[in-house]
Amino acid sequence: MYAVELMNLTRRFDDFTAVNDVSLQIKEGYIYGFLGPNGSGKSTTIRMLCGLLEPSSGSGKVLGLDIAKDSELIKHKIGYMSQKFSLYDDLTVIENLQFYGGMYSLPRNIAKDRIEEMLALAGLEERQHELVANLSGGWKQRLALGCSILHKPSILFLDEPTGGVDPKSRRMFWDIIYELASQGTTVMVTTHFMDEAEHCDEIGFIFEGNLIASSSPANLKQSIPGMLVKIPTNDPMGLLETLEGSSLSYLDIYSSGTSLHLLMEPEKLDQLTEFHYEKITPVLEDVFVYLVKSHRKEMI
């Protein structure tokens, strides 16, 4: 069964196409990472799935409901956490949870139990009477998540939930996501942090509104052809310029931190004998760079 099904989903704003012909399926209980740089169409897609924005064309279903015809029903069945954290700074932690309990029309006894569960999940029991304005970004993040799942939604949409928080808070946040998924909740999370995507069951790479790949992290890493090697250097851009102007045969070349990455056919590696290179396993950032370049070549 699929929690999300999209077919040729498109959203245009006048002459600008923000989401272009996107088709994908997300299995129930999966963590699906939606990756791409800022402005690539991640948030626009999420807003269409949540019933907040109408598609220009194409179709989609969330929990079997049509995103165009059943938007109001969808809003009551999902959890949604935006990157701006929809919290009320002038209310306390527990008052925010009580407010959302009312928004979701939870019976008082159920709301009381769920609020206690959310305080425990977020580690906020000792701070429940503190004003939200006084919380750090990491604490606000966990409270916002608690508010979005208070009504036990079957699917949770998280739009850039870890932007602007420290690495420790990001790790703790992902621990909560794992726990939710282990209980059967489907999670779709947008991010531009490649390391976070490693935690997902499947990943979709979106670039300039186009879904350029969608599969498991392992499958995506295996999709890169050739052998990836790393050449450490104090001047990656200088070495890049030199090798681009040489007769060296490679499939791809780009700088990465204090090194140069080259994608080469294994039989061509003897061309690198003058360099101290190391064979490396591709990470998702390498996959994304390769896919973006391939996509741009196709568009030319």
SEBA-755675 format. One record per residue: residue in one letter; x, y, z negated of N, C-alpha, C in turn. Coordinates in steps of 0.02 Angstrom, whole numbers, padded with zeros to 5 digits, always signed. Atoms other than C-alpha are relative to their C-alpha. Layout:
# SEBA-755675
AXYZXYZXYZ
...
# end
This chain:
# SEBA-755675
M+00042-00060+00000+00000+00000+00000+00044+00063+00000
Y-00037-00063-00003+00056+00177+00038-00036+00054-00039
A+00029-00056+00037+00029+00324-00078-00005+00062+00045
V-00001-00056-00047+00071+00447+00062+00009-00027+00071
E-00006+00017-00071+00045+00428+00249-00007+00064+00041
L+00002-00059-00042+00087+00568+00371+00009-00020+00073
M-00005+00015-00072+00062+00565+00559+00003+00066+00039
N-00011-00059-00042+00135+00705+00666-00022+00065-00034
L+00020-00058+00039+00106+00832+00528+00040+00062+00021
T-00032-00062-00024+00142+01010+00587-00031+00060-00035
R+00025-00063+00027+00127+01181+00508+00037+00058+00033
R-00028-00059-00032+00153+01343+00603-00023+00063-00035
F+00017-00066+00025+00157+01521+00540+00012+00049+00058
D-00005-00040-00062+00121+01628+00694+00045-00038+00050
D-00043+00033-00049+00266+01587+00812+00052-00046-00031
F-00051+00040+00035+00371+01500+00679-00028-00068-00021
T+00020+00067+00020+00357+01311+00657+00040-00021-00061
A-00034+00017+00063+00398+01271+00475+00009-00075-00009
V-00002+00073+00003+00358+01085+00485-00021-00026+00069
N+00010+00019-00069+00369+00998+00653-00010-00075+00010
D+00015+00068-00023+00282+00834+00696+00028-00054-00048
V-00028+00046+00049+00329+00743+00534-00045-00061-00011
S+00036+00062+00015+00277+00561+00514+00040-00040-00051
L-00035+00041+00050+00320+00458+00360-00051-00037-00043
Q+00041+00038+00046+00252+00331+00236+00039-00010-00065
I-00031+00010+00066+00288+00320+00049-00038-00054-00037
K+00032+00056+00035+00253+00158-00042-00018+00019-00072
E+00021-00012+00069+00160+00160-00207+00055-00021-00049
G-00050+00015+00051+00276+00165-00357+00071+00016+00019
Y-00068-00018-00023+00425+00227-00255+00018+00071-00023
I-00026-00068+00007+00535+00377-00292+00026+00019+00069
Y-00019-00021-00067+00549+00468-00126+00033+00068-00003
G-00036-00064+00000+00680+00604-00109-00006+00035+00067
F+00009-00040-00060+00645+00742+00016+00056+00051+00001
L-00061-00040+00002+00812+00822+00057+00007+00047+00059
G-00014-00047-00053+00862+00973+00155+00020+00067-00029
P-00020-00067+00025+00935+01149+00141-00061+00044-00011
N+00054-00048+00010+00830+01297+00086-00028+00022+00067
G+00031-00022-00063+00705+01344+00221-00010-00054+00051
S+00004+00055-00049+00703+01172+00301-00070-00028+00009
G+00069+00024-00007+00518+01139+00272-00023-00045-00057
K+00017+00046+00055+00520+01039+00109-00062+00025-00038
S+00055-00027+00041+00406+01152+00006-00065+00006+00040
T+00059-00006-00042+00287+01182+00151-00034-00069+00007
T+00028+00068-00004+00264+00993+00171-00034-00019-00065
I+00029+00016+00065+00234+00971-00015-00066+00037-00011
R+00061-00040+00010+00105+01111-00017-00058-00027+00043
M+00053+00031-00040+00010+01027+00125-00025-00065-00033
L+00019+00063+00032+00012+00860+00032-00042+00012-00062
C+00036-00016+00062-00055+00944-00125-00066+00036+00014
G+00063-00032-00016-00200+01023-00032+00002+00076-00008
L-00007-00072+00010-00131+01199-00053+00008+00038+00065
L-00013-00031-00064-00098+01231+00131-00027-00047+00055
E+00029+00042-00053-00191+01171+00285+00051-00013+00055
P-00045+00014-00057-00094+01082+00424-00024+00036+00062
S+00019-00029-00065-00091+01165+00594-00022-00055+00048
S+00019+00058-00039-00100+00994+00676+00028-00062-00033
G-00021+00063+00031-00071+00810+00638-00047-00017-00057
S+00044+00023+00054-00145+00716+00491+00041-00029-00057
G-00034+00029+00057-00102+00650+00320-00049-00025-00051
K+00041+00027+00054-00170+00547+00177+00042-00004-00063
V-00031+00007+00066-00127+00553-00008-00049-00041-00042
L+00043+00046+00038-00196+00409-00112-00063-00018+00039
G+00056+00018-00043-00308+00369+00037-00045+00057+00017
L+00043-00059-00013-00383+00545+00041+00032+00043+00054
D-00022-00042-00055-00371+00656+00194+00022+00069-00026
I-00026-00063+00028-00262+00809+00156-00037+00061+00027
A+00038-00056-00028-00369+00920+00269-00072+00002-00026
K+00071+00003+00017-00543+00861+00221-00012-00007-00076
D+00011+00017+00071-00519+00806+00040+00048+00037-00046
S-00052-00036+00038-00400+00940-00027-00020+00011-00073
E+00021-00011+00069-00505+00976-00183+00004-00064-00041
L-00005+00064+00035-00515+00792-00229+00073-00017-00014
I-00071+00014+00008-00328+00774-00203+00029+00038-00059
K-00027-00042+00054-00290+00918-00322-00013-00029-00069
H+00017+00028+00065-00375+00825-00464+00034-00067-00014
K-00029+00067+00007-00284+00660-00433+00077+00000-00002
I-00073-00003-00004-00104+00720-00416+00029+00041-00057
G-00037-00045+00043+00028+00799-00525+00045+00042+00045
Y-00040-00045-00042+00120+00950-00453+00040+00046-00044
M-00044-00045+00037+00269+01042-00523+00041+00040+00050
S-00035-00042-00047+00334+01190-00425+00068+00021-00028
Q-00067-00019+00021+00510+01258-00431-00001+00060-00047
K+00004-00059+00043+00448+01412-00527-00029-00015-00069
F+00026+00020+00065+00378+01312-00675-00062+00041-00019
S+00063-00037+00015+00194+01363-00698-00016-00003-00074
L+00010-00002+00073+00207+01398-00884-00018+00071-00021
Y+00019-00065+00027+00140+01540-00992+00049+00018-00057
D-00053-00019+00047+00285+01626-01082-00026+00025-00066
D+00026-00030+00062+00172+01711-01210-00039-00051-00042
L+00031+00054+00039+00101+01543-01269+00054-00046-00027
T-00048+00048+00028+00188+01413-01376+00000-00063+00044
V-00006+00063-00036+00241+01243-01311-00066-00039-00003
I+00060+00040+00007+00088+01155-01381-00061+00036+00029
E+00056-00037-00030-00029+01294-01324-00001-00008+00076
N-00003+00012-00072+00032+01271-01146-00028-00069+00017
L+00025+00067-00012-00003+01084-01157-00076-00003-00011
Q+00073-00001+00013-00176+01118-01232-00037+00035+00057
F+00031-00035-00056-00213+01240-01092-00007-00047+00060
Y+00004+00046-00057-00171+01110-00959-00047-00058-00014
G+00049+00051+00018-00273+00980-01053-00070+00023+00018
G+00065-00029-00017-00421+01097-01030-00009+00006+00076
M+00003-00006-00073-00378+01127-00847-00018-00067+00032
Y+00014+00067-00027-00384+00939-00816-00064-00031-00029
S+00063+00023+00030-00547+00924-00916+00008-00065-00040
L-00010+00059+00041-00473+00794-01033-00042+00004-00063
P+00036+00001+00064-00587+00743-01179+00048+00016-00057
R-00043-00025+00053-00521+00817-01341+00044-00055-00032
N-00039+00052+00033-00467+00651-01419+00055-00027+00046
I-00050+00024-00048-00378+00594-01260+00055+00053+00008
A-00049-00054-00008-00295+00765-01239+00048+00002-00059
K-00043-00002+00060-00230+00758-01419+00053-00055+00004
D-00048+00056-00005-00149+00587-01391+00051+00013+00055
R-00045-00012-00057-00077+00637-01222+00050+00055-00016
I-00046-00055+00019-00004+00799-01292+00055-00026-00045
E-00051+00030+00044+00085+00700-01427+00049-00041+00040
E-00043+00040-00043+00152+00582-01295+00048+00045+00040
M-00041-00046-00041+00215+00728-01187+00053+00035-00042
L-00049-00032+00045+00299+00813-01336+00057-00049-00014
A-00052+00050+00013+00391+00650-01372+00041-00013+00063
L-00034+00012-00063+00433+00621-01188+00051+00055+00015
A-00043-00058-00014+00507+00796-01172+00048+00016-00056
G-00043-00014+00057+00591+00791-01343-00015+00067-00032
L+00019-00067+00024+00494+00946-01395-00041+00000-00065
E+00040+00003+00062+00412+00886-01557+00019+00055-00049
E-00024-00049+00049+00520+01001-01662-00009+00073+00023
R+00004-00068-00027+00490+01150-01548-00070+00016+00026
Q+00067-00007-00029+00304+01133-01514-00034+00067-00017
H+00031-00064+00019+00261+01297-01603+00044+00060+00021
E-00045-00053-00023+00399+01397-01517-00029+00030+00064
L+00022-00033-00062+00356+01526-01383+00040-00025+00059
V-00034+00025-00060+00396+01464-01209+00053+00050+00024
A-00047-00051-00021+00484+01629-01174+00069-00010-00032
N-00064+00009+00035+00619+01577-01299+00036-00064+00019
L-00031+00063-00021+00656+01409-01215+00050+00011+00056
S-00048-00002-00055+00805+01379-01102-00032-00031+00062
G+00026+00028-00062+00781+01326-00921-00012-00075-00003
G+00007+00072+00005+00808+01143-00962-00061-00022-00040
W+00059+00016+00041+00675+01140-01099-00064+00019+00036
K+00059-00020-00039+00552+01236-00990-00015-00052+00054
Q+00007+00050-00053+00583+01109-00852-00037-00062-00026
R+00031+00061+00028+00537+00962-00964-00072+00013-00022
L+00069-00018+00019+00384+01052-01031-00045+00004+00061
A+00039-00006-00062+00326+01092-00854-00017-00069+00027
L+00014+00069-00022+00342+00908-00810-00054-00031-00043
G+00051+00026+00045+00242+00861-00965-00069+00026+00017
C+00065-00029-00019+00104+00981-00913-00027-00030+00064
S+00022+00025-00066+00099+00910-00736-00022-00073-00002
I+00019+00070+00003+00078+00729-00793-00046-00015-00060
L+00043+00008+00059-00037+00759-00942-00061-00044+00015
H+00061+00036-00020-00184+00683-00846+00015-00068+00032
K-00021+00065-00027-00086+00526-00793-00015-00006+00075
P+00012+00004-00072-00084+00559-00605+00034-00062+00030
S-00030+00058-00034-00049+00414-00487+00061+00019+00041
I-00057-00025-00040+00070+00521-00386+00020+00068-00026
L-00028-00062+00026+00183+00663-00439+00044+00033+00053
F-00039-00038-00048+00252+00798-00323+00043+00050-00039
L-00047-00044+00035+00407+00887-00388+00038+00041+00052
D-00030-00043-00050+00465+01037-00286+00061+00036-00030
E-00063-00029+00026+00648+01079-00324-00002+00005-00076
P+00011-00005+00072+00621+01035-00508+00063+00013-00040
T-00061-00007+00039+00805+01042-00559+00042+00060+00021
G-00037-00060-00019+00855+01206-00478+00009+00046-00060
G-00012-00048+00053+00937+01324-00602+00007-00028-00069
V-00011+00028+00067+00959+01201-00745+00068-00035-00002
D-00067+00027+00008+01120+01129-00815+00001-00076+00015
P-00005+00071-00018+01186+00955-00767-00028-00049-00052
K+00026+00044+00052+01141+00878-00935-00077-00003+00004
S+00073-00001-00006+00959+00934-00916-00023-00036+00062
R+00017+00036-00062+00958+00868-00738+00000-00075-00013
R-00004+00073+00013+01013+00695-00799-00059-00023-00043
M+00055+00019+00044+00883+00692-00938-00067+00001+00038
F+00061-00005-00040+00749+00747-00815-00008-00062+00044
W+00004+00060-00042+00792+00602-00699-00014-00063-00040
D+00018+00057+00044+00782+00481-00845-00075-00005-00008
I+00073-00001+00007+00601+00536-00866-00033-00023+00065
I+00028+00021-00065+00568+00513-00679+00003-00076+00007
Y-00007+00073-00003+00636+00334-00688-00054-00034-00042
E+00049+00030+00045+00522+00298-00835-00070+00003+00030
L+00065-00006-00032+00370+00363-00742-00008-00050+00058
A+00003+00046-00056+00412+00261-00587-00006-00072-00023
S+00003+00068+00026+00437+00104-00692-00070-00017-00024
Q+00070+00010+00022+00257+00128-00753-00049+00002+00059
G+00043+00004-00059+00193+00133-00573-00016+00067+00033
T+00014-00066-00030+00189+00321-00538+00043+00009+00063
T-00037-00018-00060+00238+00369-00361+00027+00071-00008
V-00030-00067+00009+00358+00518-00360+00030+00022+00066
M-00032-00031-00058+00401+00631-00214+00034+00063-00025
V-00038-00055+00028+00539+00752-00259+00042+00034+00055
T-00042-00037-00047+00617+00888-00152+00062+00025-00037
T-00063-00022+00031+00798+00934-00185+00051+00015+00054
H-00057-00008-00045+00955+00999-00103+00063-00026-00033
F-00056+00032+00034+01066+00906-00228+00008-00071+00027
M-00009+00066-00030+01136+00757-00134+00010-00055-00052
D-00011+00051+00051+01189+00669-00294-00065-00025-00030
E+00065+00020+00026+01008+00668-00354-00033-00051+00046
A+00033+00044-00049+00953+00581-00195+00022-00073-00007
E-00025+00069+00011+01059+00429-00242-00047-00039-00045
H+00045+00033+00048+00928+00391-00376-00066-00021+00031
C+00065+00012-00032+00785+00377-00250-00002-00068+00034
D+00009+00063-00037+00713+00218-00175+00007+00012+00075
E-00006-00019-00071+00699+00305-00007+00012+00075+00004
I-00017-00070-00010+00757+00471+00063-00022+00022+00069
G+00013-00030-00064+00695+00584+00200+00043+00063+00007
F-00039-00061-00014+00814+00712+00275-00040+00044+00046
I+00037-00047-00042+00723+00865+00341+00046+00059+00016
F-00044-00054-00023+00812+00998+00443-00037+00040+00052
E+00035-00045-00046+00735+01149+00529-00069-00026+00017
G+00068+00023-00009+00564+01073+00503-00008-00070+00028
N+00002+00067-00030+00609+00905+00580+00024-00053-00048
L-00023+00056+00039+00620+00740+00487+00050-00039+00043
I-00051+00029-00044+00785+00677+00557+00021-00071-00021
A-00013+00069+00022+00797+00515+00455-00041-00014-00062
S+00037+00021+00061+00700+00417+00324+00013-00074-00011
S-00015+00070+00017+00761+00258+00240+00030-00002-00070
S-00032+00007+00065+00847+00191+00084+00070+00031+00003
P-00068-00028+00000+01013+00271+00030+00051-00048+00032
A-00047+00050-00027+01105+00109+00073-00005-00004+00076
N+00009+00005-00073+01030+00098+00248+00026+00062+00035
L-00023-00062-00031+01067+00280+00284+00077+00003+00003
K-00074+00000+00000+01250+00260+00235+00028-00048+00053
Q-00022+00049-00051+01264+00109+00350-00015+00023+00071
S+00020-00023-00067+01189+00208+00494+00056+00040+00035
I-00056-00038-00030+01350+00308+00520+00045-00048+00039
P-00045+00044-00038+01454+00231+00660+00073+00012-00018
G-00072-00009+00009+01642+00206+00653+00024-00006-00072
M-00033+00003+00065+01760+00222+00504+00010+00071-00026
L-00008-00066+00030+01761+00372+00386+00066+00002-00038
V-00064-00008+00035+01932+00432+00327+00006+00071-00027
K-00010-00065+00033+01989+00574+00215+00074+00017+00003
I-00069-00026+00000+02148+00678+00238+00004+00056-00051
P-00009-00054+00049+02194+00778+00081+00042+00056+00030
T-00038-00056-00027+02256+00953+00126-00013+00063-00040
N+00008-00064+00034+02285+01124+00048-00035+00051+00045
D+00030-00046-00048+02215+01205+00205-00047-00038+00046
P+00045+00040-00041+02064+01105+00266-00023+00035+00064
M+00023-00036-00059+02003+01241+00385+00055+00007+00052
G-00056-00006-00047+02176+01264+00460+00013-00066+00035
L-00010+00067-00029+02198+01076+00486-00057-00018+00047
L+00058+00012-00043+02022+01066+00558+00010+00033+00068
E-00011-00037-00062+02064+01198+00687+00055-00032+00042
T-00056+00032-00035+02228+01111+00730-00023-00065+00034
L+00020+00065-00027+02150+00939+00755-00054+00007+00053
E+00051-00012-00052+02001+01008+00852+00033+00020+00066
G-00034-00021-00061+02126+01081+00975+00050-00051+00026
S-00047+00052-00021+02228+00921+00988-00035-00053+00044
S+00027+00054-00042+02203+00763+01093-00028-00057-00043
L+00025+00052+00045+02146+00665+00940-00071-00021+00019
S+00066+00026-00018+01997+00553+00978-00040-00016-00064
Y+00040+00012+00060+01861+00559+00844-00074+00008+00017
L+00073-00005-00009+01672+00544+00827-00027+00062-00034
D+00021-00060+00037+01655+00686+00700+00057+00022-00043
I-00052-00027+00044+01766+00800+00598-00028+00061-00036
Y+00025-00057+00039+01728+00924+00458+00038+00004-00065
S-00033-00009+00064+01802+00996+00299-00047-00020-00056
S+00038+00019+00060+01746+00932+00129+00043+00013-00061
G-00041-00017+00058+01817+01018-00024+00072+00013+00021
T-00072-00007-00015+02007+01003-00022+00025-00055+00046
S-00020+00052-00047+02009+00874+00116-00037+00008+00065
L+00032+00002-00066+01962+00842+00296-00028-00069+00009
H+00031+00065-00013+01840+00703+00340-00002-00011+00076
L+00003+00019-00070+01856+00614+00506-00038-00065+00008
L+00035+00061-00017+01738+00486+00579+00031-00025+00065
M-00037+00025-00057+01835+00377+00699-00016-00073+00016
E+00005+00071-00018+01824+00214+00794+00061-00034-00031
P-00055+00033+00036+01930+00089+00694+00063-00010+00041
E-00059+00013-00042+02044+00051+00841+00039+00064+00016
K-00035-00063-00014+02090+00237+00853+00037+00027-00061
L-00032-00024+00061+02156+00251+00675+00075+00008+00005
D-00073-00006-00006+02336+00229+00734+00021+00069+00025
Q-00015-00069-00019+02324+00408+00799+00015+00044-00061
L-00009-00040+00061+02333+00465+00617+00063-00019-00039
T-00059+00025+00037+02502+00388+00573+00041+00055-00033
E-00040-00054+00030+02579+00559+00535-00035+00030-00061
F+00037-00026+00057+02446+00592+00402-00008-00053-00055
H+00016+00045+00055+02419+00517+00230-00076-00001-00008
Y+00073+00003+00002+02238+00467+00253-00024-00059-00042
E+00030+00052+00042+02121+00360+00150-00068-00019+00029
K+00066+00023-00023+01974+00254+00210-00049+00009-00058
I+00049-00013+00053+01818+00305+00113-00070-00024+00020
T+00070+00019-00012+01637+00249+00095-00041+00064+00006
P+00040-00060-00008+01514+00379+00161-00047+00011-00060
V+00051-00019+00049+01409+00472+00032-00056+00034+00039
L+00058-00028-00035+01241+00551+00073+00016+00067+00034
E-00019-00063-00031+01322+00718+00110+00031-00012+00069
D-00029+00019-00065+01423+00634+00249-00055-00020+00049
V+00056+00021-00042+01264+00555+00315-00038+00061+00026
F+00038-00059-00019+01174+00722+00316+00037+00041+00053
V-00041-00038-00049+01317+00811+00407-00003-00034+00068
Y+00001+00037-00063+01321+00674+00539-00068+00006+00035
L+00067-00002-00029+01132+00673+00563-00018+00069+00027
V+00014-00068-00023+01120+00863+00576+00035+00014+00066
K-00037-00012-00062+01256+00869+00709-00031-00040+00058
S+00031+00041-00052+01174+00726+00805-00065+00031+00023
H+00064-00031-00016+01006+00814+00796+00011+00062+00043
R-00013-00061-00039+01080+00977+00861+00020-00017+00072
K-00020+00021-00067+01160+00885+01008-00060-00021+00041
E+00060+00022-00035+00992+00809+01051-00043+00059+00023
M+00042-00059-00015+00911+00982+01050+00029+00043+00056
I-00033-00040-00052+01037+01054+01174-00023-00023+00069
# end
